[in-house]
Amino acid sequence: MVEVELSRINEALTVKHPYLGALIVIVGLLKLGSIFRSLFAVIRSTLLVRGNRLSPYRLKGGKPTWAVVTGPTAGIGEQFAHQIAAAKFNVALVGRNQEKLDTVAKELESKYNVETASFILDAATATEEEYQSLAKFVADLGSVTVLVNNLGISHDMPVPFNKMDDEEMRRIVQVNCVATIEITKAVLPTIENTAGPKSNKGLILTMGSFAGLTPAPLLSVYSGSKMFLQGWSSALGAELKASNIDVQLIISYLVTSKLSKVRKTSLLIPSPKGFVKSVLRQLGRNGGAQERAFTMTPYWSHALMHWVIESTLGVYSGIVSKINLGMHADIRKRALRKKNKAN
């Protein structure tokens, strides 16, 4: 029966409708070509490109240029501060702990011979007046071309939505979503004044996550907050393109940090230093995020993982969600066992 049906299909495509058969072959070849093209683009941008690409955002003629980095006292944020300072940008540090900000500032000044400034802001409780003060602080710096939105928090452990602590839920939304857009709105006018009227370029980077790429059951609010940043960054990037300001959301899998609670590096888990180096090397490129405008997945193993998921199962596939659910359920069990032993 199957052979008869296949014979009929073959006859329809080769005899009765030869153009339809040719069209199917052409479409198939185009799709195959598109897959290989995007894979080559991933490999090229993540493995074959060297050096950092910050120079277009530095003012011409050696004029002082400022970058604003949020959450700069540890992990990825601290590495952004160091590597941007190494590229001879002055760095404005925005965080909630003055002592830690002072420590990072002294390191940057002594190691890279740059200027620093700091602004105290608790993203979980910041008021409208504090954001207005931040806007004035940034405007007073003068020439600002770069903003790195690195602030972010997650759940203490994977947890079902109906068991989630209300305060934790609100803090995640406040820090990851509200504070990010408020800080950007405070800094953007100064970047526009620096980049827009002249031949300078501006840059806004925002930390995303694989939890915003694929649904992350048991981390639902964190996952939703990162998905919000994806949509917001893509829309903002389209708005600001004509103003000579580049916007990119940075998608990462795990990186050794306090937030991820992972301490050892591996093939899939880089150090903050290695991860940030990959970001600055690929500014303006997509890495593994070939189908997403104003987005990059820069670290090579994360990029390949992203490309495989997007090109095969799909980021919203039920299989991917099921895999994530199982992984997070296992993490929750281990975290609860550890917590019970401690008590």
For each residue, the residues with C-beta under 8 A, 3 or more apart:
1: 4 5
2: 5 6
3: 6 7
4: 1 7 8
5: 1 2 8 9
6: 2 3 9 10
7: 3 4 10 11
8: 4 5 11 12
9: 5 6 12 13
10: 6 7 13 14
11: 7 8 14 15 16
12: 8 9 15 16 17 20
13: 9 10 16 17 18 20 21 24
14: 10 11 18 21
15: 11 12 18
16: 11 12 13
17: 12 13 20 21
18: 13 14 15 21 22
19: 22 23
20: 12 13 17 23 24
21: 13 14 17 18 24 25
22: 18 19 25 26
23: 19 20 26 27
24: 13 20 21 27 28
25: 21 22 28 29
26: 22 23 29 30
27: 23 24 30 31
28: 24 25 31 32
29: 25 26 32 33
30: 26 27 33 34
31: 27 28 34 35
32: 28 29 35 36
33: 29 30 36 37
34: 30 31 37 38
35: 31 32 38 39 311
36: 32 33 39 40
37: 33 34 40 41
38: 34 35 41 42 290 291 307 311
39: 35 36 42 43 307 311
40: 36 37 43 44
41: 37 38 44 45 286 290
42: 38 39 45 46 287 288 290 303 304 307
43: 39 40 46 47 48
44: 40 41 47 48 49
45: 41 42 48 49 282 285 286 287 303
46: 42 43 49 278 282 287 288 298 299 300 303 304
47: 43 44 300
48: 43 44 45
49: 44 45 46 281 282 285
50: 281
51: 281
52: 55 83 87 277 280 281 283
53: 56 280 281 282 283 284
54: 57 58 84 87 89 146 280 283
55: 52 58 87
56: 53 201
57: 54 65 67 145 146 200 201 202 203
58: 54 55 65 87 88 89 145
59: 62 63 64 65 143 145 194 200
60: 63 199 200
61:
62: 59
63: 59 60 143
64: 59 90 115 142 143
65: 57 58 59 88 89 90 143 144 145 146
66: 89 90 91 92 117 141 142 143 144 145 146
67: 57 84 89 90 91 92 144 145 146 147 148
68: 91 92 94 138 144 146 147 148 187
69: 72 77 80 81 84 91 92 93 94 148 150
70: 77 94 95 121 123 148 149 150 151 183
71: 74 76 77 94 95 150 151 152
72: 69 77 78 80 81 91 93 94 95 101 104 150
73: 77 78 93 95 97 100 101 103 104
74: 71 77 78 100 257 258
75: 78 79 255 256 257 258 259 272
76: 71 79 80 150 207 255 257 272 275 276
77: 69 70 71 72 73 74 80 81 95 148 150 151
78: 72 73 74 75 81 82 104 272
79: 75 76 82 83 272 273 275 276
80: 69 72 76 77 83 84 148 150 205 276 279
81: 69 72 77 78 84 85 91 93 104 108
82: 78 79 85 86 107 108 111 112
83: 52 79 80 86 87 273 276 277 280
84: 54 67 69 80 81 87 89 91 146 148 280
85: 81 82 88 89 90 91 108 111 112 114 116
86: 82 83 112
87: 52 54 55 58 83 84 280
88: 58 65 85 112 114
89: 54 58 65 66 67 84 85 114 146
90: 64 65 66 67 85 114 115 116 117 141
91: 66 67 68 69 72 81 84 85 108 114 115 116
92: 66 67 68 69 116 117 118 119 137 138 141 144
93: 69 72 73 81 101 104 105 116 117 118 119
94: 68 69 70 71 72 118 119 121 134 183
95: 70 71 72 73 77 100 101 118 120 121
96: 120 121 122 123
97: 73 100 101
98: 101 102 118 120
99: 102 103
100: 73 74 95 97 103 104
101: 72 73 93 95 97 98 104 105 118 120
102: 98 99 105 106 118
103: 73 99 100 106 107
104: 72 73 78 81 93 100 101 107 108 116
105: 93 101 102 108 109 116 117 118
106: 102 103 109 110
107: 82 103 104 110 111
108: 81 82 85 91 104 105 111 112 114 116
109: 105 106 112 113 114 115 116
110: 106 107 113
111: 82 85 107 108
112: 82 85 86 88 108 109
113: 109 110
114: 85 88 89 90 91 108 109
115: 64 90 91 109
116: 85 90 91 92 93 104 105 108 109
117: 66 90 92 93 105 137 141
118: 92 93 94 95 98 101 102 105
119: 92 93 94 133 134 137
120: 95 96 98 101
121: 70 94 95 96 126 130 134 183
122: 96 125 126
123: 70 96 126 151 174 175 179 183
124: 153 171 174 175 179
125: 122
126: 121 122 123 130 131 179 182
127: 130 131
128: 131 132
129: 132 133
130: 121 126 127 133 134
131: 126 127 128 134 135 182 183 185 186
132: 128 129 135 136 186
133: 119 129 130 136 137
134: 94 119 121 130 131 137 138 183 186 187
135: 131 132 138 139 185 186 187 189 190
136: 132 133 139 140
137: 92 117 119 133 134 140 141
138: 68 92 134 135 141 144 186 187 190
139: 135 136 189 190
140: 136 137
141: 66 90 92 117 137 138 144 190
142: 64 66
143: 59 63 64 65 66 194
144: 65 66 67 68 92 138 141 147 187 190 191 194
145: 57 58 59 65 66 67 191 194 195 200 201 202 203
146: 54 57 65 66 67 68 84 89 191 202 203 204 205
147: 67 68 144 183 184 187 188 191 203 204 205
148: 67 68 69 70 77 80 84 205
149: 70 180 183 184 204 205 206 207
150: 69 70 71 72 76 77 80 207
151: 70 71 77 123 175 176 179 180 183
152: 71 175 176 207 209 259
153: 124 171 172 175 176 259
154: 172 211 219 222 259
155: 158 159 164 168 172 219 221 222
156: 159 168
157: 331 332 335 336
158: 155 218 219 328 329 331 332 335
159: 155 156 163 164 165 218 219 332
160: 163 164 218
161: 164 220 221
162:
163: 159 160
164: 155 159 160 161 168 169 220 221
165: 159 168 169
166: 169 170
167: 170 171
168: 155 156 164 165 171 172
169: 164 165 166 172 173 221
170: 166 167 173 174
171: 124 153 167 168 174 175
172: 153 154 155 168 169 175 176 221 222 225
173: 169 170 176 177 178 221 225
174: 123 124 170 171 177 178 179
175: 123 124 151 152 153 171 172 178 179 180
176: 151 152 153 172 173 179 180 222 225 226 228 229
177: 173 174 180 181 225 228 229
178: 173 174 175 181 182
179: 123 124 126 151 174 175 176 182 183
180: 149 151 175 176 177 183 184 206 229
181: 177 178 184 185 232
182: 126 131 178 179 185 186
183: 70 94 121 123 131 134 147 149 151 179 180 186 187
184: 147 149 180 181 187 188 204 206 236
185: 131 135 181 182 188
186: 131 132 134 135 138 182 183 189
187: 68 134 135 138 144 147 183 184 190 191
188: 147 184 185 191 192 204
189: 135 139 186 192 193
190: 135 138 139 141 144 187 193 194
191: 144 145 146 147 187 188 194 195 202 204 245
192: 188 189 195 196 202 243 245
193: 189 190 196 197
194: 59 143 144 145 190 191 198 200 202
195: 145 191 192 198 200 201 202 243 244 245
196: 192 193 202 243 244 245
197: 193
198: 194 195
199: 60 244
200: 57 59 60 145 194 195 244
201: 56 57 145 195 244 245 246
202: 57 145 146 191 192 194 195 196 240 243 244 245 246
203: 57 145 146 147 245 246 247 248 283
204: 146 147 149 184 188 191 236 240 245 246 247 248
205: 80 146 147 148 149 248 250 279
206: 149 180 184 229 233 247 248 249 250
207: 76 149 150 152 229 250 252
208: 212 213 226 229 230 233 249 250 251 252 295
209: 152 212 213 222 226 251 252
210: 213 214 216 251 252 253 302 305 306
211: 154 214 216 219 222 223 226
212: 208 209 223 225 226 227 228 229 230 251
213: 208 209 210 226 230 251 297 306 309 315
214: 210 211 309 315 316 320 321 324
215: 220 223 316 320 321 324
216: 210 211 219 220 222 223 324 328
217: 220 321 324 325 328
218: 158 159 160 325 328 329 332
219: 154 155 158 159 211 216 222 223 328
220: 161 164 215 216 217 223 224
221: 155 161 164 169 172 173 224 225
222: 154 155 172 176 209 211 216 219 225 226
223: 211 212 215 216 219 220 226 227
224: 220 221 227 228
225: 172 173 176 177 212 221 222 228 229
226: 176 208 209 211 212 213 222 223 229 230
227: 212 223 224 230 231
228: 176 177 212 224 225 231 232
229: 176 177 180 206 207 208 212 225 226 232 233 249
230: 208 212 213 226 227 233 234 249 292 295
231: 227 228 234 235
232: 181 228 229 235 236
233: 206 208 229 230 236 237 247 248 249 294 295
234: 230 231 237 238 249 292 293 294 295
235: 231 232 238 239
236: 184 204 232 233 239 240 247 294
237: 233 234 240 241 246 247 248 293 294
238: 234 235 241 293 294
239: 235 236
240: 202 204 236 237 243 245 246 247
241: 237 238 245 246
242:
243: 192 195 196 202 240
244: 195 196 199 200 201 202
245: 191 192 195 196 201 202 203 204 240 241
246: 201 202 203 204 237 240 241 283 284
247: 203 204 206 233 236 237 240 294
248: 203 204 205 206 233 237 283 284 294 295 296
249: 206 208 229 230 233 234 292 294 295 296
250: 205 206 207 208 279 296 297 298
251: 208 209 210 212 213 288 289 295 296 297 302 306
252: 207 208 209 210 255 275 297 298 299 302
253: 210 268 269 299 301 302 305
254: 260 262 268 269
255: 75 76 252 260 262 269 270 271 272 275
256: 75 260 262 263 264 265 269 270 271 272
257: 74 75 76 260 262 272
258: 74 75 261
259: 75 152 153 154
260: 254 255 256 257 269
261: 258
262: 254 255 256 257 269
263: 256
264: 256 269
265: 256 269 270 271 274
266: 269
267: 301
268: 253 254 301 302 305
269: 253 254 255 256 260 262 264 265 266
270: 255 256 265 274 275 278 299 301
271: 255 256 265 274 275
272: 75 76 78 79 255 256 257 275 276
273: 79 83 276 277
274: 265 270 271 277 278 299
275: 76 79 252 255 270 271 272 278 279 298 299
276: 76 79 80 83 272 273 279 280
277: 52 83 273 274 280 281
278: 46 270 274 275 281 282 287 298 299 300
279: 80 205 250 275 276 282 283 296 298
280: 52 53 54 83 84 87 276 277 283
281: 49 50 51 52 53 277 278 298
282: 45 46 49 53 278 279 285 287 296 298
283: 52 53 54 203 246 248 279 280 296
284: 53 246 248
285: 45 49 282 296 298
286: 41 45 289 290 292 295 296 297
287: 42 45 46 278 282 296 297 298 299 302 303 306
288: 42 46 251 297 302 303 304 305 306 307 310
289: 251 286 292 295 296 297 303 306
290: 38 41 42 286 307 310
291: 38 310
292: 230 234 249 286 289 295
293: 234 237 238
294: 233 234 236 237 238 247 248 249
295: 208 230 233 234 248 249 251 286 289 292
296: 248 249 250 251 279 282 283 285 286 287 289
297: 213 250 251 252 286 287 288 289 302 303 306
298: 46 250 252 275 278 279 281 282 285 287 302 303
299: 46 252 253 270 274 275 278 287 302 303
300: 46 47 278 303 304
301: 253 267 268 270 304 305
302: 210 251 252 253 268 287 288 297 298 299 305 306
303: 42 45 46 287 288 289 297 298 299 300 306 307
304: 42 46 288 300 301 307 308
305: 210 253 268 288 301 302 308 309
306: 210 213 251 287 288 289 297 302 303 309 310
307: 38 39 42 288 290 303 304 310 311
308: 304 305 311 312
309: 213 214 305 306 312 313 314 315 320
310: 288 290 291 306 307 314 315
311: 35 38 39 307 308
312: 308 309
313: 309 317 319 320
314: 309 310 317 320
315: 213 214 309 310 320
316: 214 215 320 321
317: 313 314 320 321
318: 321 322
319: 313 322 323
320: 214 215 309 313 314 315 316 317 323 324
321: 214 215 217 316 317 318 324 325
322: 318 319 325 326
323: 319 320 326 327
324: 214 215 216 217 320 321 327 328
325: 217 218 321 322 328 329
326: 322 323 329 330
327: 323 324 330 331
328: 158 216 217 218 219 324 325 331 332
329: 158 218 325 326 332 333
330: 326 327 333 334
331: 157 158 327 328 334 335
332: 157 158 159 218 328 329 335 336
333: 329 330 336 337
334: 330 331 337 338
335: 157 158 331 332 338 339
336: 157 332 333 339 340
337: 333 334 340 341
338: 334 335 341 342
339: 335 336 342 343
340: 336 337 343
341: 337 338
342: 338 339
343: 339 340
